[in-house]
Each structure stands twice: as structure tokens, then as C-alpha cells.
Amino acid sequence: MDELDCLLLREIQRDGRQTNRELAATAGVAPSTSLERLRALQRKGVLKGFTAEVDLEAIGRPIQALIAVRIRPPSRKVLEGFREWVRMRPEVVGIFVTTGSDDFLIHMAVPDTDYLYDFVIDQLTERREVADVRTSIVYERLETRILLPLGDGRADRDQPGPRPDDPPRPPGPRTHPSGRPRRR
């Protein structure tokens, strides 16, 4: 990926609703060049799709939690069966299959802590393959919205990223674990 690809990638992540003409103007290239570069990024699998961002609090799911789960026995069949069960849960925002002492890290968003407690106690720990569960409530979730290649893989401070002159992103809703807005 060259500098133009990185610029287009940064801009499309910053605002996925921009028109190709707007992207081209920002990049200082012809619209046909911008369009071809974006199509090439899609063909290469760099751009996998375009999605809408949903505010979890606005849809009644203000409480987020990370649940570390250890599975026994750790066989492929058992791990895959558990993974599919978790994947089908409507509360689940994301699933990480991990190494180390835990096999899964589950990111959930639920209406309240009673719901979370009921899920962990009545459903998760009742599964035979679940050997251990640790739940952590998320106080605040911050995301890196602009993802770019890191070059040779080293943590290099000179790698492309959000520029100092990029407009700051507005902070997301900050809420207390109870779901009430935090006082600033």
C-alpha cells in the first residue's frame, strides 16, 4: 500500500458516507483514480465492507461486560460447539478465541446488571464444558477508528496514523456502570 492508499483508507474510515468525488478531492486525485484504488483495496480484502455504527445505549443495552471463559475438555469439537452457541446469543457484541488460561473472551452488551448476572449464572455456568468464568464490567469503551498498516511490523512512531490536523472525533457517550450519564 502506498501513501495514496493509506490516505484513502484513513478518509473512508473517518467518514464512510463520503462520495467518491469528495474522497478524490481530499486526496487531490481524479475521481477515477480514487474509485480504482478503493476497488483495488476491496479486491485485496483490505476493505471488507461498510457498516453502520449503532449506539448500544440508545438501543437499550448500556451495560457492557467482558467475560473470560475457560472450557474443558479443550477439544476442537467442544471449543467449536461453545463458540457457535455464544455466536448465536443476541447479547454478544464480539467473541475472541484466545490462548493462555482462558479460551474465550466474550464482549456483551445488556440492559442491566441483573440481566448480565442471570445470563452468567443461569446459562453460561450451566453449560457442562464451562470450567471457569470471570466477568468484568466495562466502564468505558474507546475505539481506534483509523486502522492503517504498520509497515515492517515494528511499533514505529513514524508510521501513518491520524494526523495532528485531523479534526478530533467527538467522544462517545460516557456512562456510569449504572447506565446514568457521568457528571463531567
N, C-alpha and C positions, 0 to 999 in steps of 0.2 A: 504494500500500500504506500502510495506516495503522499505528498503534502496535500494535494487536492482531494484525494480520497478521504484523508483524515479530517479536512475542513468540512466536506460534505457530510461525513459521518457525524461529526460534532453538531452541525447545524440541524440535521434531521432528528437527532436525539433531543436537542434543545426544544424544537417545535416540530413535531411530526405532521402538523397540518399545513405547513408551508407549501406553496405551489412550487413546481419545478422552476418557474420563472423567477420566483423570489430566491430560491436556493442559488440559482445561477448568478443572479445579481450580487448576492452576498459573496460568492466565491470569485466573482469577476471573470466568469466564463460564459460562453454561449449556452443557451438552454439545451441545445442538442448535446453538448459536451456533458453538462450536468446529468441529463437523463441517461446517457450511455454509461456514465460512471456509476450511477445509482443502480442501473440494471446489472452491471458487472458485479457490484457488491452483493446484489441479490443472488446472482448465479453462483458466486463463490461461497454463498452461505453466510457471509458476514452480516447482512441484513436478513433476518429470518422472518420478519413480519412487522406489522404496525398494529399497536394495541391502544386501547383507551385506559386511562388511569382512573380507578374507582376509589373514592374516599370511603374507607371502611367504617368510619364513624357515621357518615351520612346514610349508610345502609343498615345501621343498627348493630354494628359489630365493633364497638370501640375498644374492647379488651383483646390485646394480643398476647400470646404466650409462645415460648419455645419449650418444647417437650423433648428431652433426650430419652431414648428408649433403647434398652439392651434386649436382644432376642436370644432365646435358647430353645432348641439347639440351633447353632448358626449354619444351617444347611441352605443351599440355594433355594430349594423348594419352600422352606419355611420363610426365608427372607423375602422372596418374591411374592408369596401369598400375603404376608403382612403389608408389604409395600402397596400392593393392589387394593387391599382393604382400606388403608389410610388414604390412598389417592382418591377413592370414591367418596370420602367424607366431605360434606359441604362446608364444614368449619375450616378445612385445611387450606391455607394460602400457599404453602410450599413444603417440599419434602427434600431433605438432604440425606443421602445414604453415605455414611461416614466410616472412617477407620478409628481405631482406638478402643476405649472402653465402651462406647455406645455404637449402636448400629445405625440409628436414625436420629435425625434432629427434625422435628415437625414444627412448622410455624402455623399457628392457628389464630383465627380472629373470631371472637364470640361476643354475644350480647352482654354477659356479665360474669362475675367470678363464680356464681352458683352454677351456671351452665358449664363452665370450664371444669369445676370440681366434679360435677355429675359425669361429664364425659370421661375424665381420668379414672374415677373410681368405678363407675358402673359399666363402662365399655372397654376402655384401654386395658386396665389391670385385670379384667376378667378374661382376657384372651390368654389361652394356655401358653403361647410362645413368648409372652412378655415376661421377662425376668426382672427388669428394673425400670423405673420411670422417675425422672426428675423434671419438675416443671418450674419454669421461670417466667414471671410476668414481665412483659416489655413495657418500660416506662416511656420510651421514646424511640421511634424508628427513623433513622436517617438513611437516605439512599444516595449513591453516586449515580447521577443520571447520565453523565457523559463518559462512555467507555471507549477507549482507544487502544491500539496496540502498544505494547511496552518495548518494542524494539528487540534487543537480544535477550530479553527475559530478566535482566537485572533491574533492581529498583534504582532507576536513574532519574534524578531530579530534572534533567533536561528533556524528558520525554514530553510529547504533546499532551495537553490537557486543557481544562478550562483556562482561558486567557484572563489576565488581570482586568482587561477592559470588557470582558463578557458581563452582561447585566446579571446582577445577583438574582438567584431564584428566591421567590418568596418562601418563607418557612412553612412547613406543613402544619396542620393543627397540632397543638401541643396539649395533651390532656393528662390529667391526673389519673392514676390507675382506676379510680372510681368512675372514670368517664367524664367527670366535670372538667371544664377548661381550667388550665393552670393560671394562676394570677401571675402577671408579669411585673 
